[in-house]
Protein backbone atom coordinates (compact mmCIF):
# COMPACT_ATOMS: atom_id res chain seq x y z
CA UNK A 1 0.00 0.00 0.00
CA UNK A 2 1.16 3.51 -0.77
CA UNK A 3 0.44 6.25 1.78
CA UNK A 4 -1.02 9.72 1.29
CA UNK A 5 2.40 11.22 2.01
CA UNK A 6 4.10 9.00 -0.54
CA UNK A 7 1.49 9.87 -3.16
CA UNK A 8 2.09 13.56 -2.55
CA UNK A 9 5.86 13.24 -2.85
CA UNK A 10 5.65 11.00 -5.91
CA UNK A 11 3.61 13.64 -7.72
CA UNK A 12 5.87 16.49 -6.57
CA UNK A 13 8.98 14.60 -7.70
CA UNK A 14 7.57 14.00 -11.17
CA UNK A 15 6.34 17.57 -11.39
CA UNK A 16 9.85 18.88 -10.54
CA UNK A 17 8.56 20.49 -7.34
CA UNK A 18 10.93 18.84 -4.89
CA UNK A 19 13.85 20.70 -6.41
CA UNK A 20 14.37 22.89 -9.42
CA UNK A 21 16.07 21.02 -12.26
CA UNK A 22 18.35 22.19 -15.06
CA UNK A 23 16.50 21.39 -18.26
CA UNK A 24 15.63 23.21 -21.49
CA UNK A 25 12.10 24.55 -21.17
CA UNK A 26 10.71 22.50 -24.08
CA UNK A 27 12.17 19.31 -22.61
CA UNK A 28 10.64 20.19 -19.24
CA UNK A 29 7.22 20.67 -20.85
CA UNK A 30 7.49 17.16 -22.24
CA UNK A 31 8.39 15.78 -18.80
CA UNK A 32 5.43 17.60 -17.27
CA UNK A 33 3.07 16.37 -20.05
CA UNK A 34 1.05 19.59 -20.37
CA UNK A 35 0.90 23.04 -18.81
CA UNK A 36 -2.49 24.66 -18.30
CA UNK A 37 -2.36 27.74 -20.54
CA UNK A 38 -5.76 29.39 -20.12
CA UNK A 39 -3.97 32.43 -18.65
CA UNK A 40 -0.94 33.33 -20.83
CA UNK A 41 1.43 33.85 -17.89
CA UNK A 42 0.71 30.51 -16.24
CA UNK A 43 2.98 28.24 -18.34
CA UNK A 44 5.85 30.64 -17.61
CA UNK A 45 5.19 30.51 -13.87
CA UNK A 46 4.86 26.74 -14.00
CA UNK A 47 8.33 26.48 -15.54
CA UNK A 48 9.83 29.14 -13.26
CA UNK A 49 8.68 27.09 -10.26
CA UNK A 50 10.31 23.95 -11.63
CA UNK A 51 13.50 24.93 -13.49
CA UNK A 52 16.78 26.35 -12.24
CA UNK A 53 17.75 29.52 -14.10
CA UNK A 54 14.52 29.66 -16.07
CA UNK A 55 14.70 32.42 -18.70
CA UNK A 56 11.28 33.50 -19.99
CA UNK A 57 12.87 34.91 -23.15
CA UNK A 58 14.06 31.42 -24.09
CA UNK A 59 10.53 30.10 -23.64
CA UNK A 60 9.27 32.97 -25.83
CA UNK A 61 11.52 31.66 -28.60
CA UNK A 62 10.40 28.06 -28.12
CA UNK A 63 6.79 29.13 -28.49
CA UNK A 64 7.57 31.30 -31.51
CA UNK A 65 9.49 28.45 -33.14
CA UNK A 66 6.72 25.94 -32.30
CA UNK A 67 8.91 23.69 -30.21
CA UNK A 68 6.07 24.12 -27.71
CA UNK A 69 2.53 24.65 -28.99
CA UNK A 70 -0.73 25.79 -27.42
CA UNK A 71 -4.14 24.35 -28.23
CA UNK A 72 -7.42 22.99 -26.86
CA UNK A 73 -6.70 19.56 -25.39
CA UNK A 74 -7.28 17.97 -21.98
CA UNK A 75 -10.41 19.05 -20.11
CA UNK A 76 -11.35 20.96 -23.29
CA UNK A 77 -9.10 23.80 -22.14
CA UNK A 78 -5.94 25.40 -23.43
CA UNK A 79 -2.68 23.59 -22.73
CA UNK A 80 0.90 24.12 -23.78
CA UNK A 81 2.52 20.86 -24.89
CA UNK A 82 5.69 19.80 -26.66
CA UNK A 83 5.15 19.89 -30.43
CA UNK A 84 6.09 16.21 -30.71
CA UNK A 85 3.21 15.34 -28.34
CA UNK A 86 0.46 17.42 -29.90
CA UNK A 87 -0.66 14.88 -32.50
CA UNK A 88 -1.09 11.91 -30.17
CA UNK A 89 -2.66 13.99 -27.38
CA UNK A 90 -5.19 15.50 -29.83
CA UNK A 91 -6.01 12.07 -31.22
CA UNK A 92 -6.61 10.78 -27.69
CA UNK A 93 -8.96 13.68 -27.00
CA UNK A 94 -10.87 13.47 -30.30
CA UNK A 95 -14.09 11.80 -29.01
CA UNK A 96 -14.24 14.15 -26.01
CA UNK A 97 -13.72 17.28 -28.09
CA UNK A 98 -16.17 16.16 -30.77
CA UNK A 99 -18.89 15.54 -28.18
CA UNK A 100 -18.15 18.65 -26.12
CA UNK A 101 -17.98 21.07 -29.02
CA UNK A 102 -19.90 19.68 -31.99
CA UNK A 103 -22.53 18.26 -29.63
CA UNK A 104 -22.94 21.55 -27.80
CA UNK A 105 -26.42 23.03 -28.29
CA UNK A 106 -24.80 26.31 -29.33
CA UNK A 107 -23.41 24.43 -32.33
CA UNK A 108 -26.26 22.01 -33.01
CA UNK A 109 -28.66 24.98 -33.14
CA UNK A 110 -27.12 25.79 -36.54
CA UNK A 111 -28.61 22.59 -37.94
CA UNK A 112 -25.15 21.34 -38.91
CA UNK A 113 -24.19 17.79 -38.03
CA UNK A 114 -20.90 16.74 -36.47
CA UNK A 115 -20.13 14.87 -39.69
CA UNK A 116 -20.61 18.02 -41.77
CA UNK A 117 -18.37 20.00 -39.46
CA UNK A 118 -15.73 17.26 -39.46
CA UNK A 119 -15.71 17.22 -43.24
CA UNK A 120 -14.95 20.92 -43.15
CA UNK A 121 -11.80 20.55 -41.03
CA UNK A 122 -9.23 19.72 -43.78
CA UNK A 123 -10.16 22.84 -45.74
CA UNK A 124 -10.25 24.91 -42.56
CA UNK A 125 -6.70 23.79 -41.77
CA UNK A 126 -5.68 24.71 -45.29
CA UNK A 127 -7.12 28.19 -44.82
CA UNK A 128 -5.28 28.46 -41.49
CA UNK A 129 -1.96 27.60 -43.06
CA UNK A 130 -1.08 31.15 -42.14
CA UNK A 131 -2.18 32.87 -38.92
CA UNK A 132 -5.84 33.89 -38.91
CA UNK A 133 -7.91 35.90 -36.44
CA UNK A 134 -11.18 34.69 -34.98
CA UNK A 135 -13.00 37.08 -37.34
CA UNK A 136 -11.15 35.59 -40.32
CA UNK A 137 -12.20 32.08 -39.36
CA UNK A 138 -15.81 33.14 -38.74
CA UNK A 139 -16.05 34.78 -42.16
CA UNK A 140 -14.52 31.79 -43.90
CA UNK A 141 -16.87 29.32 -42.15
CA UNK A 142 -19.98 31.33 -42.98
CA UNK A 143 -18.97 31.71 -46.62
CA UNK A 144 -18.19 28.02 -46.88
CA UNK A 145 -21.32 26.74 -45.14
CA UNK A 146 -23.70 29.31 -46.52
CA UNK A 147 -25.58 29.61 -43.24
CA UNK A 148 -25.36 32.30 -40.56
CA UNK A 149 -23.33 31.18 -37.55
CA UNK A 150 -23.52 32.68 -34.10
CA UNK A 151 -20.34 33.76 -32.37
CA UNK A 152 -20.73 30.80 -30.01
CA UNK A 153 -21.16 28.32 -32.87
CA UNK A 154 -18.02 29.57 -34.57
CA UNK A 155 -16.17 29.26 -31.26
CA UNK A 156 -17.33 25.65 -30.89
CA UNK A 157 -16.09 24.82 -34.39
CA UNK A 158 -12.82 26.63 -33.79
CA UNK A 159 -12.19 24.80 -30.52
CA UNK A 160 -13.00 21.44 -32.07
CA UNK A 161 -10.73 21.85 -35.07
CA UNK A 162 -7.06 21.00 -34.35
CA UNK A 163 -5.94 24.61 -34.50
CA UNK A 164 -3.02 26.05 -32.55
CA UNK A 165 -2.89 29.46 -30.92
CA UNK A 166 -0.18 31.47 -32.63
CA UNK A 167 1.97 33.82 -30.51
CA UNK A 168 0.59 37.32 -30.85
CA UNK A 169 2.92 39.46 -28.75
CA UNK A 170 2.27 40.67 -25.25
CA UNK A 171 4.34 40.05 -22.17
CA UNK A 172 3.78 36.27 -22.23
CA UNK A 173 3.73 35.55 -26.01
CA UNK A 174 -0.08 35.58 -25.95
CA UNK A 175 -2.57 38.26 -24.96
CA UNK A 176 -5.73 37.46 -23.02
CA UNK A 177 -8.76 38.01 -25.23
CA UNK A 178 -6.80 38.44 -28.47
CA UNK A 179 -6.37 35.13 -30.26
CA UNK A 180 -4.67 34.25 -33.51
CA UNK A 181 -4.96 30.72 -34.90
CA UNK A 182 -2.79 28.62 -37.18
CA UNK A 183 -2.85 25.04 -38.42
CA UNK A 184 -0.29 22.59 -37.02
CA UNK A 185 2.61 21.54 -39.21
CA UNK A 186 1.53 18.63 -41.42
CA UNK A 187 3.53 16.04 -39.48
CA UNK A 188 1.77 17.18 -36.27
CA UNK A 189 -1.80 17.02 -37.58
CA UNK A 190 -3.90 14.41 -35.81
CA UNK A 191 -5.99 11.71 -37.40
CA UNK A 192 -9.70 12.35 -36.84
CA UNK A 193 -10.75 9.10 -38.52
CA UNK A 194 -12.78 7.11 -36.05
CA UNK A 195 -12.23 5.39 -32.72
CA UNK A 196 -9.15 3.27 -33.41
CA UNK A 197 -6.53 6.07 -33.58
CA UNK A 198 -8.16 7.66 -30.50
CA UNK A 199 -8.00 4.40 -28.54
CA UNK A 200 -4.33 3.80 -29.31
CA UNK A 201 -3.45 7.42 -28.60
CA UNK A 202 -5.28 7.33 -25.26
CA UNK A 203 -3.03 4.50 -24.11
CA UNK A 204 -0.02 6.70 -24.86
CA UNK A 205 -1.54 9.68 -23.06
CA UNK A 206 -2.32 7.54 -20.00
CA UNK A 207 1.26 6.35 -19.72
CA UNK A 208 2.56 9.89 -20.10
CA UNK A 209 0.07 11.15 -17.50
CA UNK A 210 1.13 8.50 -15.00
CA UNK A 211 4.80 9.31 -15.52
CA UNK A 212 4.05 12.94 -14.70
CA UNK A 213 1.28 12.70 -12.07
CA UNK A 214 1.07 9.09 -10.90
CA UNK A 215 0.39 6.82 -9.21
CA UNK A 216 -3.25 7.41 -10.10
CA UNK A 217 -6.65 5.80 -10.44
CA UNK A 218 -8.98 5.52 -13.41
CA UNK A 219 -10.98 8.37 -11.85
CA UNK A 220 -7.83 10.51 -11.67
CA UNK A 221 -7.01 9.90 -15.34
CA UNK A 222 -10.58 10.70 -16.34
CA UNK A 223 -10.50 13.89 -14.26
CA UNK A 224 -7.25 15.14 -15.79
CA UNK A 225 -8.36 14.46 -19.36
CA UNK A 226 -12.16 14.76 -19.14
CA UNK A 227 -12.27 11.47 -21.06
CA UNK A 228 -15.15 9.11 -20.24
CA UNK A 229 -14.23 6.61 -17.51
CA UNK A 230 -15.34 3.75 -19.73
CA UNK A 231 -12.75 4.73 -22.34
CA UNK A 232 -10.08 5.11 -19.67
CA UNK A 233 -10.94 1.71 -18.18
CA UNK A 234 -10.73 0.05 -21.60
CA UNK A 235 -7.36 1.68 -22.29
CA UNK A 236 -5.94 0.68 -18.90
CA UNK A 237 -7.05 -2.91 -19.45
CA UNK A 238 -5.44 -2.90 -22.88
CA UNK A 239 -2.15 -1.77 -21.34
CA UNK A 240 -2.28 -4.77 -19.00
CA UNK A 241 1.08 -5.67 -17.48
CA UNK A 242 2.69 -2.54 -18.95
CA UNK A 243 1.44 -0.76 -15.81
CA UNK A 244 2.16 -1.42 -12.14
CA UNK A 245 -0.85 -1.85 -9.84
CA UNK A 246 -0.76 -0.41 -6.33
CA UNK A 247 -3.18 -0.17 -3.46
CA UNK A 248 -4.04 3.40 -2.49
CA UNK A 249 -4.59 4.68 1.05
CA UNK A 250 -8.34 4.05 0.74
CA UNK A 251 -7.88 0.67 -0.92
CA UNK A 252 -8.52 1.98 -4.43
CA UNK A 253 -6.48 0.51 -7.29
CA UNK A 254 -3.79 2.90 -8.50
CA UNK A 255 -1.76 2.51 -11.68
CA UNK A 256 1.78 3.62 -12.40
CA UNK A 257 4.57 3.26 -14.91
CA UNK A 258 7.40 0.99 -13.80
CA UNK A 259 10.48 2.73 -12.45
CA UNK A 260 8.83 6.10 -11.83
CA UNK A 261 10.08 7.87 -8.67
CA UNK A 262 8.20 7.27 -5.43
CA UNK A 263 10.10 9.15 -2.69
CA UNK A 264 9.48 8.69 1.00
CA UNK A 265 6.55 10.63 2.41
CA UNK A 266 8.83 12.75 4.60
CA UNK A 267 11.10 13.92 1.76
CA UNK A 268 11.60 17.71 2.17
CA UNK A 269 9.45 19.83 -0.14
CA UNK A 270 10.45 23.51 -0.50
CA UNK A 271 7.91 26.36 -0.60
CA UNK A 272 6.66 27.53 -3.97
CA UNK A 273 4.37 30.23 -5.38
CA UNK A 274 2.24 28.33 -7.89
CA UNK A 275 0.56 30.28 -10.67
CA UNK A 276 -3.11 30.25 -11.61
CA UNK A 277 -4.47 26.89 -12.79
CA UNK A 278 -1.23 25.06 -12.04
CA UNK A 279 -1.74 21.54 -13.40
CA UNK A 280 -0.68 19.86 -10.16
CA UNK A 281 -3.90 21.19 -8.60
CA UNK A 282 -6.09 19.85 -11.41
CA UNK A 283 -4.61 16.43 -12.13
CA UNK A 284 -6.50 14.17 -9.72
CA UNK A 285 -10.08 13.30 -8.89
CA UNK A 286 -9.20 13.27 -5.21
CA UNK A 287 -7.86 16.82 -4.88
CA UNK A 288 -6.50 16.18 -1.38
CA UNK A 289 -3.21 14.92 -2.78
CA UNK A 290 -1.91 18.49 -2.96
CA UNK A 291 -4.86 20.69 -1.94
CA UNK A 292 -6.46 20.06 1.48
CA UNK A 293 -10.22 19.64 0.91
CA UNK A 294 -11.07 22.36 3.42
CA UNK A 295 -9.22 24.94 1.28
CA UNK A 296 -10.68 23.95 -2.06
CA UNK A 297 -13.58 26.45 -2.01
CA UNK A 298 -11.13 29.27 -1.26
CA UNK A 299 -8.80 28.36 -4.14
CA UNK A 300 -11.16 27.06 -6.84
CA UNK A 301 -13.77 29.74 -7.32
CA UNK A 302 -17.36 29.16 -8.42
CA UNK A 303 -16.63 30.11 -12.04
CA UNK A 304 -13.65 27.74 -12.27
CA UNK A 305 -10.86 30.23 -11.62
CA UNK A 306 -8.00 28.57 -9.72
CA UNK A 307 -6.12 31.19 -7.73
CA UNK A 308 -2.32 31.43 -7.33
CA UNK A 309 -1.38 29.35 -4.30
CA UNK A 310 1.25 29.04 -1.60
CA UNK A 311 2.70 25.52 -1.65
CA UNK A 312 4.11 24.61 1.76
CA UNK A 313 5.50 21.16 2.57
CA UNK A 314 3.92 19.92 -0.62
CA UNK A 315 0.38 21.14 0.12
CA UNK A 316 -1.63 24.28 -0.57
CA UNK A 317 -1.47 26.53 2.49
CA UNK A 318 -2.81 29.83 1.14
CA UNK A 319 -2.99 32.17 -1.83
CA UNK A 320 -0.98 35.10 -3.15
CA UNK A 321 -1.21 38.05 -5.51
CA UNK A 322 1.12 40.78 -6.72
CA UNK A 323 0.49 44.09 -4.98
CA UNK A 324 2.72 46.90 -6.21
CA UNK A 325 6.33 46.06 -5.36
CA UNK A 326 5.33 43.14 -3.16
CA UNK A 327 3.72 39.76 -3.19
CA UNK A 328 0.77 39.80 -0.81
CA UNK A 329 0.21 36.39 0.74
CA UNK A 330 -2.65 35.03 2.82
CA UNK A 331 -2.01 31.80 4.71
CA UNK A 332 -5.01 29.68 5.67
CA UNK A 333 -3.13 28.26 8.66
CA UNK A 334 -0.25 29.44 10.87
CA UNK A 335 3.15 29.05 9.19
CA UNK A 336 6.57 28.94 10.91
CA UNK A 337 8.93 31.87 10.37
CA UNK A 338 11.39 29.80 8.34
CA UNK A 339 8.55 29.01 5.90
CA UNK A 340 7.73 32.70 5.57
CA UNK A 341 11.42 33.34 4.90
CA UNK A 342 11.37 30.75 2.12
CA UNK A 343 8.23 32.26 0.60
CA UNK A 344 9.79 35.72 0.76
CA UNK A 345 12.81 34.47 -1.20
CA UNK A 346 10.49 32.99 -3.82
CA UNK A 347 8.55 36.27 -3.98
CA UNK A 348 11.71 38.28 -4.56
CA UNK A 349 12.72 36.01 -7.44
CA UNK A 350 9.23 36.16 -8.93
CA UNK A 351 9.11 39.94 -8.81
CA UNK A 352 12.47 40.10 -10.56
CA UNK A 353 11.22 37.87 -13.37
CA UNK A 354 8.01 39.80 -13.98
CA UNK A 355 9.39 43.31 -13.45
CA UNK A 356 9.96 44.06 -17.13
CA UNK A 357 7.08 41.95 -18.38
CA UNK A 358 3.93 42.20 -16.31
CA UNK A 359 4.30 43.95 -12.94
CA UNK A 360 0.53 43.61 -12.36
CA UNK A 361 0.56 39.84 -12.89
CA UNK A 362 -2.97 38.34 -12.73
CA UNK A 363 -4.25 41.81 -11.85
CA UNK A 364 -7.67 41.26 -13.42
CA UNK A 365 -8.41 38.52 -10.90
CA UNK A 366 -7.93 40.74 -7.86
CA UNK A 367 -11.64 40.87 -7.09
CA UNK A 368 -11.39 37.43 -5.52
CA UNK A 369 -9.03 38.77 -2.87
CA UNK A 370 -11.84 40.46 -0.97
CA UNK A 371 -13.71 37.16 -0.64
CA UNK A 372 -11.04 35.16 1.16
CA UNK A 373 -11.39 33.81 4.69
CA UNK A 374 -9.46 35.32 7.56
CA UNK A 375 -5.84 34.30 7.70
CA UNK A 376 -2.38 35.64 8.29
CA UNK A 377 -1.51 38.22 5.64
CA UNK A 378 2.02 39.33 4.84
CA UNK A 379 3.79 41.44 2.24
CA UNK A 380 6.68 39.47 0.79
CA UNK A 381 9.74 40.60 -1.15
Residue pairs with C-beta under 8 A, 6 or more apart in sequence:
1 246
1 247
1 248
1 249
2 10
2 215
2 246
2 247
2 248
2 249
2 254
2 262
3 249
3 265
4 249
4 265
4 288
4 289
5 264
5 265
5 266
6 262
6 263
6 264
6 265
7 215
7 248
7 249
7 254
7 289
8 265
8 269
8 289
8 290
8 314
8 315
9 18
9 262
9 263
9 264
9 265
9 267
9 269
9 314
10 214
10 215
10 260
10 261
10 262
10 263
11 213
11 214
11 280
11 283
11 284
11 289
11 290
12 18
12 269
12 280
12 290
12 314
13 261
13 262
13 263
13 267
14 31
14 211
14 212
14 213
14 214
14 260
14 261
15 32
15 50
15 212
15 213
15 279
15 280
16 23
16 28
16 31
16 32
16 50
16 51
17 49
17 50
17 269
17 272
17 280
17 311
17 314
18 263
18 267
18 268
18 269
18 270
19 270
20 49
20 50
20 51
20 52
21 28
21 50
21 51
21 52
22 51
22 52
22 53
23 31
23 51
24 58
24 62
25 47
25 51
25 54
25 58
25 59
25 62
25 68
26 62
26 67
26 68
26 82
27 82
28 47
28 50
28 51
29 35
29 43
29 47
29 68
29 80
29 81
29 82
30 81
30 82
30 84
30 85
31 212
32 46
32 50
32 212
32 279
33 81
33 85
33 208
33 209
33 211
33 212
33 213
33 279
34 73
34 74
34 79
34 80
34 81
34 85
34 89
34 279
35 42
35 43
35 46
35 47
35 79
35 80
35 81
35 279
36 42
36 43
36 46
36 77
36 78
36 79
36 277
36 278
36 279
36 282
37 43
37 70
37 78
37 79
37 80
37 174
38 77
38 78
38 276
38 277
39 176
39 275
39 276
39 277
39 362
40 170
40 171
40 172
40 173
40 174
40 175
40 176
41 171
41 172
41 275
41 276
41 354
41 358
41 361
41 362
42 275
42 276
42 277
42 278
43 59
43 68
43 70
43 80
43 172
44 56
44 59
44 172
44 275
45 273
45 274
45 275
45 276
45 278
45 308
45 350
46 274
46 275
46 278
46 279
47 54
47 59
48 54
48 56
48 349
48 350
48 353
49 272
49 273
49 274
49 275
49 278
54 353
56 172
56 353
56 357
59 68
59 173
60 167
60 173
62 68
63 69
63 70
63 80
63 167
63 173
64 167
64 173
66 83
66 164
66 185
67 82
67 83
68 80
68 81
68 82
68 83
69 80
69 81
69 82
69 83
69 86
69 164
69 184
69 188
70 78
70 79
70 80
70 81
70 164
70 165
70 174
71 78
71 79
71 81
71 86
71 90
71 162
71 163
71 164
71 165
71 184
72 78
72 79
72 97
72 159
72 160
73 79
73 81
73 86
73 89
73 90
73 93
74 89
74 93
74 224
74 225
74 226
75 224
75 225
75 226
75 282
76 96
76 97
76 100
76 101
76 159
76 226
78 165
81 89
83 185
83 188
84 188
85 208
86 164
86 184
86 188
86 190
87 184
87 187
87 188
87 189
87 190
88 190
88 201
88 204
88 205
89 201
89 205
90 97
90 162
90 190
91 190
91 191
91 192
91 197
91 198
91 200
91 201
92 198
92 201
92 202
92 204
92 205
92 225
92 227
93 198
93 205
93 225
93 227
94 190
94 192
94 197
94 198
94 201
95 195
95 198
95 227
95 228
95 231
96 225
96 226
96 227
96 228
97 159
97 160
98 114
98 118
98 160
100 226
101 107
101 156
101 157
101 159
101 160
102 108
102 114
102 117
102 118
102 156
102 157
102 160
103 114
104 156
106 150
106 152
106 153
106 155
106 156
107 117
107 152
107 153
107 156
107 157
109 150
109 153
110 147
110 149
110 150
110 153
111 147
112 145
112 147
117 157
117 160
118 192
120 141
120 144
120 145
120 157
121 160
121 161
121 162
121 192
123 144
124 137
124 140
124 141
124 157
124 161
124 163
125 161
125 162
125 163
125 183
125 184
125 189
126 183
127 137
127 140
128 137
128 163
128 181
128 182
128 183
129 182
129 183
130 182
131 166
131 180
131 181
131 182
132 140
132 180
132 181
132 182
133 179
133 180
133 181
134 154
134 155
134 158
134 179
134 181
137 154
137 158
137 181
138 149
138 151
138 154
141 149
141 154
141 157
142 148
142 149
142 154
149 157
158 181
162 183
162 184
162 189
162 190
162 192
163 181
163 182
163 183
163 184
164 181
164 182
164 183
164 184
165 174
165 179
165 180
165 181
165 182
166 180
166 181
166 182
167 173
167 174
167 180
168 174
168 175
168 178
168 179
168 180
169 175
170 178
171 357
171 358
172 357
172 358
176 364
183 189
184 190
190 197
190 201
191 197
199 231
199 234
199 235
199 238
202 227
202 231
202 232
202 235
203 235
203 238
203 239
205 225
206 221
206 232
206 235
206 236
206 239
206 255
207 239
207 242
207 243
207 257
209 216
209 221
209 224
209 225
209 283
210 216
210 221
210 243
210 255
210 256
210 257
210 260
211 257
211 260
213 220
213 224
213 279
213 280
213 283
213 284
214 254
214 255
214 256
214 257
214 260
215 244
215 246
215 248
215 254
215 255
215 256
215 260
215 262
216 224
216 254
216 255
216 256
216 283
216 284
217 248
217 252
217 253
217 254
217 255
217 285
217 286
218 229
218 232
218 233
218 236
218 253
218 255
219 229
219 252
219 285
219 286
220 283
220 284
220 285
220 286
221 227
221 232
221 236
221 255
222 228
222 229
222 232
222 285
223 282
223 283
223 284
223 285
224 282
224 283
224 284
225 232
236 243
236 255
242 257
243 255
243 256
243 257
243 258
244 255
244 256
244 257
244 258
245 253
245 254
245 255
246 253
246 254
246 255
246 256
247 253
247 254
248 254
256 262
269 311
269 313
269 314
270 342
271 310
271 311
271 312
271 339
271 342
271 343
271 346
272 310
272 311
272 346
273 308
273 309
273 310
273 311
273 320
273 327
273 343
273 346
273 347
273 350
274 280
274 281
274 308
274 309
274 310
274 311
275 308
275 362
276 305
276 306
276 307
276 308
276 362
276 365
277 306
278 306
278 309
280 290
281 287
281 290
281 291
281 299
281 300
281 306
281 309
281 316
282 306
284 290
287 293
287 296
290 311
290 314
290 315
290 316
291 299
291 309
291 315
291 316
292 315
292 316
295 316
295 317
295 332
298 307
298 319
298 332
298 372
298 373
299 306
299 307
299 309
299 316
299 319
300 306
300 307
301 307
301 368
305 365
305 368
307 319
307 365
307 368
308 319
308 320
308 321
308 362
309 316
309 317
309 318
309 319
309 320
310 316
310 317
310 318
310 319
310 320
310 329
310 331
310 343
311 317
312 318
312 331
312 335
312 339
312 343
313 339
316 332
317 331
317 332
317 333
317 335
318 329
318 330
318 331
318 332
318 333
318 335
318 375
319 329
319 330
319 372
320 327
320 328
320 329
320 330
320 347
320 380
321 327
321 328
321 362
321 365
321 366
321 369
322 328
322 351
322 354
322 359
322 360
322 361
322 362
322 363
323 379
325 351
325 381
326 347
326 351
326 379
326 380
326 381
327 347
327 350
327 351
327 379
327 380
327 381
328 369
328 377
328 378
328 379
328 380
329 343
329 347
329 377
329 378
329 379
329 380
330 372
330 375
330 376
330 377
331 375
331 376
331 377
331 378
332 373
332 375
333 375
334 376
335 343
335 376
340 378
340 380
343 380
344 380
344 381
346 380
347 380
347 381
348 380
348 381
351 381
354 361
